[in-house]
Amino acid sequence: MTIAITGATGQLGRLAIAALKSRGKAPIALARDPAKAADLGVQARAFDYAAPETLAPALAGVDTLVLISSNDVGQRMPHHLNVIAAAKDAGVSRLLYTSILRADTSPMLLAADHKATESAIRASGLTYTFLRNGWYTENHTAGLAGAIAAGALIGSAGAGRFSAAARSDFAEAIAVTAATSGHDNASYELAGDTAYTYADLAAEVSRLTGKAIPYNDLPPATYAGILASFGFPEGFAHVLADSDVQAGHGALYDDSRTLSRLIGRPTTPMAATVAAALA
Ligand SMILES: NC(=O)c1ccc[n+]([C@@H]2O[C@H](COP(=O)([O-])OP(=O)(O)OC[C@H]3O[C@@H](n4cnc5c(N)ncnc54)[C@H](OP(=O)(O)O)[C@@H]3O)[C@@H](O)[C@H]2O)c1
């Protein structure tokens, strides 16, 4: 059974390749630039979502295709539709797709493309598994150095709880579902075992640094403006601020523990990801 993974050069893809290798599998890394995948130690094939005619040939012999959602937010739909068509043409047996928590009902702006992609996959008739990923804890830890330097964490989620998990937990879920059977036409809501608020996160950062780092809740327009000043494209800054607002209403909270059941171990606690980020 041959498994191939798109986005293999990305942060999640790299971890998923490693998780599959540790399960004794030899996945194929599908990469826009195969040279960037050379260090993965697996076969790499050229695979650019924006070059549709090249995609089906690159899937020759692939049984299980993992489509890691494109990070090109304005181009996601054409990218994903190209991959779905190619998977159909190439006759792959299963398509696994990394979606978003409760994609079908989520009010988050970010969820629209995931919902539409899930619909397109269903309409294609391909056997699918939807890995509906919640928030990566790393979304919150990536900017910690700047927050510590500035003396505060900022966001627009109020007291909303994030059932976040580490990328490595979501990568393990990819490996489990790609390497085992029993996931046909299933949708898994994947999230961390425990949830935290921004205030909890700020308290943990304060504890580890020995500095008082509070959480400052901001109006979404103010937060989006600050994100834009950090270099995020304006539209994406708005989408991120919206994600926080919706998280404030529970959009990124989940207590099903589906992820830990799937991977057979507890998810990585927020404190561990914070400690790793500050090490
Ligand atoms: N759940 C969450 O909290 C969360 C957070 C962030 C992102 N996401 C989503 O999850 C995905 C994986 O996360 P990540 O952290 O691994 O993202 P990442 O590190 O940005 O990786 C994105 C991957 O997509 C590839 N890619 C982009 N455009 C492509 C194209 N035209 N053709 C082929 N490949 C292309 C990139 O290839 P190159 O190496 O060539 O650039 C890279 O391998 C993201 O793409 C995004 O959709 C989810």
The ligand as an SDF file (V2000), in Angstrom:
LIG
                    3D

 48 52  0  0  0  0  0  0  0  0999 V2000
   -4.8350   23.9590   12.3340 N   0  0  0  0  0  0  0  0  0  0  0  0
   -4.0360   25.0080   12.4470 C   0  0  0  0  0  0  0  0  0  0  0  0
   -3.8730   25.6100   13.5240 O   0  0  0  0  0  0  0  0  0  0  0  0
   -3.2690   25.4790   11.2460 C   0  0  0  0  0  0  0  0  0  0  0  0
   -2.2950   26.4880   11.3930 C   0  0  0  0  0  0  0  0  0  0  0  0
   -1.5700   26.8760   10.2670 C   0  0  0  0  0  0  0  0  0  0  0  0
   -1.8150   26.2670    9.0450 C   0  0  0  0  0  0  0  0  0  0  0  0
   -2.7830   25.3020    8.9530 N   0  0  0  0  0  0  0  0  0  0  0  0
   -3.0620   24.5960    7.6820 C   0  0  0  0  0  0  0  0  0  0  0  0
   -2.3830   23.3540    7.7470 O   0  0  0  0  0  0  0  0  0  0  0  0
   -1.4660   23.2320    6.6570 C   0  0  0  0  0  0  0  0  0  0  0  0
   -0.1880   22.5890    7.1480 C   0  0  0  0  0  0  0  0  0  0  0  0
    0.3720   23.3850    8.1800 O   0  0  0  0  0  0  0  0  0  0  0  0
    1.9280   23.6690    8.2100 P   0  0  0  0  0  0  0  0  0  0  0  0
    2.1910   24.3180    9.5130 O   0  0  0  0  0  0  0  0  0  0  0  0
    2.6900   22.4460    7.8190 O   0  0  0  0  0  0  0  0  0  0  0  0
    2.0800   24.7460    7.0220 O   0  0  0  0  0  0  0  0  0  0  0  0
    3.4320   25.1350    6.2690 P   0  0  0  0  0  0  0  0  0  0  0  0
    4.6210   24.8280    7.1040 O   0  0  0  0  0  0  0  0  0  0  0  0
    3.2360   26.5450    5.8040 O   0  0  0  0  0  0  0  0  0  0  0  0
    3.4780   24.1630    5.0010 O   0  0  0  0  0  0  0  0  0  0  0  0
    2.6660   24.3310    3.8850 C   0  0  0  0  0  0  0  0  0  0  0  0
    3.0720   23.3470    2.8140 C   0  0  0  0  0  0  0  0  0  0  0  0
    2.2500   23.6090    1.6540 O   0  0  0  0  0  0  0  0  0  0  0  0
    3.1100   23.5510    0.5190 C   0  0  0  0  0  0  0  0  0  0  0  0
    2.5830   24.2920   -0.6120 N   0  0  0  0  0  0  0  0  0  0  0  0
    2.2210   25.6000   -0.6490 C   0  0  0  0  0  0  0  0  0  0  0  0
    1.8650   25.9180   -1.9030 N   0  0  0  0  0  0  0  0  0  0  0  0
    2.0070   24.8120   -2.6550 C   0  0  0  0  0  0  0  0  0  0  0  0
    1.8140   24.5190   -4.0240 C   0  0  0  0  0  0  0  0  0  0  0  0
    1.3960   25.4590   -4.9090 N   0  0  0  0  0  0  0  0  0  0  0  0
    2.0350   23.2540   -4.4660 N   0  0  0  0  0  0  0  0  0  0  0  0
    2.4600   22.3030   -3.6060 C   0  0  0  0  0  0  0  0  0  0  0  0
    2.6870   22.5130   -2.2970 N   0  0  0  0  0  0  0  0  0  0  0  0
    2.4660   23.7690   -1.8360 C   0  0  0  0  0  0  0  0  0  0  0  0
    4.4070   24.1710    1.0190 C   0  0  0  0  0  0  0  0  0  0  0  0
    5.4370   23.8750    0.1150 O   0  0  0  0  0  0  0  0  0  0  0  0
    6.7990   24.7370    0.0610 P   0  0  0  0  0  0  0  0  0  0  0  0
    7.7120   24.1310    1.0930 O   0  0  0  0  0  0  0  0  0  0  0  0
    7.2670   24.5570   -1.3360 O   0  0  0  0  0  0  0  0  0  0  0  0
    6.4420   26.1670    0.3800 O   0  0  0  0  0  0  0  0  0  0  0  0
    4.5170   23.4760    2.3680 C   0  0  0  0  0  0  0  0  0  0  0  0
    5.0570   22.1840    2.1790 O   0  0  0  0  0  0  0  0  0  0  0  0
   -1.2650   24.6590    6.1380 C   0  0  0  0  0  0  0  0  0  0  0  0
   -0.9580   24.6390    4.7740 O   0  0  0  0  0  0  0  0  0  0  0  0
   -2.5970   25.3030    6.4340 C   0  0  0  0  0  0  0  0  0  0  0  0
   -3.5410   25.0100    5.4000 O   0  0  0  0  0  0  0  0  0  0  0  0
   -3.4820   24.8790   10.0250 C   0  0  0  0  0  0  0  0  0  0  0  0
  1  2  1  0
  2  3  2  0
  2  4  1  0
  4  5  1  0
  4 48  2  0
  5  6  2  0
  6  7  1  0
  7  8  2  0
  8  9  1  0
  8 48  1  0
  9 10  1  0
  9 46  1  0
 10 11  1  0
 11 12  1  0
 11 44  1  0
 12 13  1  0
 13 14  1  0
 14 15  2  0
 14 16  1  0
 14 17  1  0
 17 18  1  0
 18 19  2  0
 18 20  1  0
 18 21  1  0
 21 22  1  0
 22 23  1  0
 23 24  1  0
 23 42  1  0
 24 25  1  0
 25 26  1  0
 25 36  1  0
 26 27  1  0
 26 35  1  0
 27 28  2  0
 28 29  1  0
 29 30  1  0
 29 35  2  0
 30 31  1  0
 30 32  2  0
 32 33  1  0
 33 34  2  0
 34 35  1  0
 36 37  1  0
 36 42  1  0
 37 38  1  0
 38 39  2  0
 38 40  1  0
 38 41  1  0
 42 43  1  0
 44 45  1  0
 44 46  1  0
 46 47  1  0
M  CHG  2   8   1  16  -1
M  END
$$$$
